[in-house]
Amino acid sequence: LTQKLFFRLVTLSMGHVPPPMRVLSYRRKIFGAHFLDCLTRGMRHADEWSIGETELFAAFVSKLNRCEY
């Protein structure tokens, strides 16, 4: 899918494209893929917390910062 078509489909289903999705799709080969790798390492490979705890902390911090998550 092209980015424009993908964003249209997401907009139709959700009403808007969430900002994190926009960031991860920005210049995918140059930026997005590498940024996603960093996020995955940070979110999924935390030794001290489970995946659920990590997601909960991320959602809580996003709420405090008034960010969509």
C-alpha positions, 0 to 999 in steps of 0.5 A: 500500500502507498502511504496516502492510501494507508492513511486514508484507510486508517482515517476512514476506520479511526477518524484520524491518523495517530501521530505515532503512526505518522512518525513511524511512516515518515521516510520509512527507509531512512528514518521510520524503520530505524526508529521502530527498531529502537522503540521495539528494543526499548519496549519489548526487551526491558528485563525488569518489566513485562510487556504489559507493564511496559505498555502501561507505563508508556500509556501513563506517561503519554497521558501525563504528556497529553499525547495520543498513544 
